[in-house]
Amino acid sequence: MNRQVILDTETTGLEAAQGHRIIEIGCLELINRRHTGRVYHQYIHPNRDIDAGAAAVHGITLAKLADKPRFEQVAEAFLAFIDGAELVIHNAPFDIGFLEQELRLYALRTGGEPQRIRGRCRVLDTLVMAKELHPGQRNGLDALCKRYSVDNSHREYHGALLDARILADVYLAMTGGQSALALDEAARDALAEAVVAVPVERVAGTLPVIEPTADEEAAHERLLAIIHKASGGKTVWRSGTQ
């Protein structure tokens, strides 16, 4: 079973090292590249002000967080949700840096040992993946949505769970789509009845063969390598089980 958690956060500002904090965590679960419907979503009171620039991006104000829990109140539930999964994050160092800062503060308050995200989970950075696939191009989430025809028209503000849902669609598109389309029995029967065999007459002559360029071959190999890595090393073309 390949369990992945698509994760995003919103914060009070850009730098964890300057004391900025997490104010929203959004996660959703994929198993074998399929949505399971399980999500983890939590707003968090940061115990500090939110920078105006950050609020302009995500639309979250301190007043909206007045009745929300502190991170230490939700830390164990969050860790339980992600534990053992591969985390899929766009620009992972940003989110991991903030999460590990929160976990260090949590350990100080509780007298425990600081937890490290990479000690509990593998991490896949889709920004790194996108840069390998599309070198020299814009690879922000909005640009990838446009490139892979993922609808983000409802994204007026950034939001952790909303962005996690969008990232899941982008990630699946980048790595070949969902592994299979699940059809119930009635749908399969209807599809079978709709299929009609039509004889096709082959046109005489030789079909032209268009050879790929060196750049196209290199881009193809990069994509195969990324899909192989995302599958956990289970692709047929690299496992020798064709």
C-alpha positions in Angstrom: 0.0 0.0 0.0 1.4 3.4 -1.0 0.0 6.0 1.4 0.6 9.6 0.6 -0.6 12.8 2.3 -0.8 16.0 0.3 0.0 18.8 2.7 -0.1 22.6 2.8 0.1 25.3 5.5 -0.7 28.9 5.9 1.4 31.1 8.2 1.6 34.5 9.8 4.6 35.5 7.6 7.4 34.1 5.4 10.2 33.3 7.9 9.9 30.7 10.7 13.3 31.9 11.9 11.7 35.3 12.6 9.1 33.8 14.9 6.3 33.5 12.4 3.8 30.7 13.1 1.4 28.3 11.4 -2.2 29.3 11.3 -3.7 26.6 9.1 -2.8 23.1 8.2 -4.6 21.2 5.4 -3.9 17.6 4.5 -5.7 14.9 2.3 -4.9 11.3 1.9 -4.1 9.2 -1.2 -3.7 5.5 -1.1 -2.3 3.9 -4.3 -2.8 7.3 -6.0 -6.6 7.4 -5.2 -8.4 9.9 -3.0 -9.7 8.1 0.2 -11.8 11.0 1.4 -9.8 11.3 4.6 -8.6 14.9 5.4 -7.0 16.7 8.3 -7.9 20.4 8.4 -7.2 22.7 11.3 -7.0 26.5 12.0 -4.6 27.4 14.7 -4.2 30.5 16.9 -0.6 31.7 16.5 -0.1 33.7 19.7 1.2 36.6 17.6 0.1 39.1 14.9 -0.3 38.2 11.3 1.7 40.2 8.8 -0.4 42.3 6.4 1.3 40.8 3.4 0.5 37.3 4.5 -3.1 38.2 5.3 -3.5 39.6 1.8 -2.5 36.2 0.4 -4.7 33.9 2.6 -7.3 36.3 3.9 -7.0 35.0 7.5 -7.1 37.5 10.3 -6.3 37.1 14.0 -9.9 37.9 14.8 -11.0 34.8 12.8 -8.6 32.7 14.9 -9.8 34.0 18.3 -11.5 30.7 19.3 -9.1 28.3 17.6 -6.7 26.0 19.5 -3.0 26.5 19.9 -0.6 24.1 18.1 0.2 22.1 21.2 -3.5 21.2 21.5 -3.6 19.7 18.0 0.0 18.4 17.6 -0.7 14.7 18.4 -3.8 14.5 16.2 -1.8 16.0 13.3 1.2 13.7 13.8 -1.1 10.7 14.0 -2.6 11.7 10.6 0.7 12.0 8.8 2.6 9.3 10.6 4.3 6.8 8.2 3.0 8.5 5.0 4.9 10.1 2.1 4.2 13.8 2.3 3.7 15.5 -1.0 4.4 19.2 -0.6 5.0 22.1 -3.0 8.2 23.9 -1.9 8.6 21.4 1.0 11.4 23.3 2.9 9.0 26.1 3.7 6.3 23.9 5.2 8.7 21.5 6.9 10.6 24.4 8.4 7.4 25.8 10.0 6.1 22.4 11.1 9.4 21.5 12.8 9.6 24.9 14.5 6.1 24.3 15.9 7.2 20.8 17.1 10.2 22.2 18.8 8.1 24.7 20.7 5.6 21.9 21.5 8.5 19.8 23.0 9.7 22.8 25.1 6.2 23.2 26.6 5.7 19.5 27.2 9.2 18.5 28.2 9.4 16.0 25.4 11.8 15.3 22.6 11.4 17.5 19.5 9.9 15.5 16.6 11.3 15.7 13.1 8.9 15.4 10.2 11.5 13.6 8.0 12.0 11.2 10.8 8.4 10.1 10.6 7.7 10.6 6.9 9.3 10.6 3.5 8.9 13.9 1.7 8.3 14.5 -2.0 8.7 18.1 -3.1 6.6 18.8 -6.2 8.4 22.0 -6.8 11.7 20.1 -7.3 9.8 17.6 -9.5 8.3 20.5 -11.6 11.7 22.1 -12.1 13.1 18.8 -13.3 10.2 18.4 -15.8 10.0 22.1 -16.9 13.5 23.7 -16.4 13.6 27.4 -16.8 9.8 27.8 -16.7 7.5 29.1 -14.0 6.6 26.3 -11.6 4.4 27.9 -9.0 1.1 26.1 -8.2 -0.9 28.5 -10.4 1.4 28.1 -13.3 1.2 24.3 -13.0 -2.6 24.4 -12.8 -2.5 26.2 -16.2 0.0 23.8 -17.7 -1.9 20.7 -16.6 -5.4 22.1 -17.1 -6.3 21.9 -13.4 -9.2 24.2 -12.5 -8.2 26.7 -9.8 -10.7 29.4 -10.7 -12.3 29.1 -7.3 -9.0 30.1 -5.6 -9.6 33.7 -4.6 -7.4 33.3 -1.6 -4.8 30.7 -0.7 -6.1 28.2 1.8 -4.3 25.2 3.2 -6.9 22.5 2.4 -7.9 24.2 -0.8 -4.3 24.3 -2.0 -3.8 20.7 -0.9 -6.7 19.6 -3.1 -5.3 21.6 -6.0 -1.9 20.2 -5.5 -3.2 16.6 -5.4 -4.8 17.2 -8.9 -1.5 18.7 -10.2 0.6 16.0 -8.7 -1.5 13.2 -10.2 -1.5 15.0 -13.6 2.3 15.5 -13.4 2.9 11.8 -12.7 0.5 10.2 -15.1 -3.0 10.5 -13.6 -4.8 8.2 -11.2 -3.8 4.6 -11.5 -7.2 3.4 -12.5 -10.8 4.4 -13.0 -13.1 2.6 -10.5 -16.4 1.7 -12.1 -19.3 0.0 -10.3 -20.9 -3.1 -11.9 -23.8 -1.1 -13.5 -21.4 1.4 -15.0 -19.2 -1.5 -16.4 -22.3 -3.2 -17.9 -23.4 0.1 -19.5 -20.0 0.7 -20.9 -19.8 -2.8 -22.3 -23.2 -2.4 -24.1 -22.1 1.0 -25.5 -18.9 -0.5 -27.1 -19.4 -1.3 -30.8 -16.7 -3.0 -32.9 -16.1 -1.0 -36.1 -13.9 -2.6 -38.8 -11.1 -0.3 -39.9 -9.6 -0.5 -43.4 -5.9 0.1 -43.4 -4.8 2.7 -45.8 -2.1 1.5 -48.2 1.3 3.0 -48.0 4.0 3.5 -45.4 3.3 5.6 -42.4 5.9 8.2 -41.7 8.1 7.7 -38.6 9.0 10.9 -36.8 12.1 10.5 -34.6 12.2 12.4 -31.3 14.9 15.1 -30.9 17.6 14.7 -28.3 15.9 17.2 -26.1 12.6 15.4 -26.4 14.3 12.1 -25.5 16.0 13.7 -22.5 12.7 15.2 -21.3 11.0 11.8 -21.7 13.7 10.1 -19.6 13.3 12.8 -16.9 9.5 12.2 -16.8 10.0 8.4 -16.6 12.5 8.8 -13.7 10.0 11.1 -11.8 7.1 8.7 -12.3 9.3 5.8 -11.2 10.3 7.6 -8.0 6.7 8.7 -7.3 5.5 5.1 -7.7 7.9 3.9 -5.0 10.1 2.1 -7.5 7.2 0.0 -8.9 7.1 1.0 -12.5 7.2 -1.9 -15.0 9.8 -0.3 -17.3 12.4 -0.1 -14.5 11.5 -3.2 -12.5 12.3 -5.7 -15.2 8.9 -7.4 -14.9 7.5 -6.6 -18.3 
